Amino acid sequence: PNGTIQFVEATTARKAKFNMFEPLLMDSDDESKSFMDLINPNSWNVLEGFVENAKDHFEDLEKFQFIRDGYYTVDKESRDDALVFNCIVPLKSSAK
């Protein structure tokens, strides 16, 4: 079901950051707006959370599906002690 929270085991979960992306530019029919006015302030959001401790080491650009959320790839700046994942394809949700 949509809107369900997926829990991970608290004693073994690993902290992670998740880069969420939206389009860089917003649509506008107003030609008087400058380029800077069209930039989407929500084009990059960083969320913090936890992932299962399924692996000791994640390879650069390795891909995963996080259940009920989307597909992610390991960021090139990710380290074993500071995991970073980039959302590459979000899943559609009817939950609001």
C-alpha positions, 0 to 999 in steps of 0.5 A: 500500500502507498504511504507505508513506512518501511522500517529497518532494524535499529541495532544494525541500520546504517546512516545514509544521505539521499540526494533527491532531484527535481527539474532545475528550471521551472516552466514559465510562459512569462518571457519577462522573467530572468533565467535566475527567476526560473531556477527551481529552489527545490531542484536538489534536496538532501534527506537523511535516513537509514539503510539495512546493513546488507553490505560492508562496501558499496561500489561507485554507481552501484544501483538499488531499488529502495522499496516503495520509494525509487531507484538509487545509485551510490554517489561517487563521494560515498564512503563506507562510513558516510553513505550517499545515494542519488535518486535516479528514478522516483516511484509514482505515489498516489499517497498525498 
